[in-house]
Amino acid sequence: MIIVEQLNHPQEITSKIWVAISVAIMIFFILCRFIV
């Protein structure tokens, strides 16, 4: 039943995507600071 609930609620995938986006934004700001 737990596996079925995880498949029915793909919130973990969206959370991983948001984490990846936040990490990419932080890396972008760090690169901008080094360039400037």
C-alpha positions, 0 to 999 in steps of 0.5 A, spaced: 500 500 500 505 504 501 508 503 494 501 505 491 501 511 495 507 514 493 505 512 486 499 516 486 502 522 490 508 524 486 510 530 490 517 527 492 519 528 484 516 535 484 520 536 491 527 534 488 526 538 482 525 544 486 531 542 490 535 542 484 532 548 481 534 552 488 541 549 488 542 551 480 540 558 482 545 558 488 551 556 483 549 561 478 549 567 484 556 564 486 559 564 479 556 571 478 560 573 484 566 570 482 565 573 475 563 580 478 
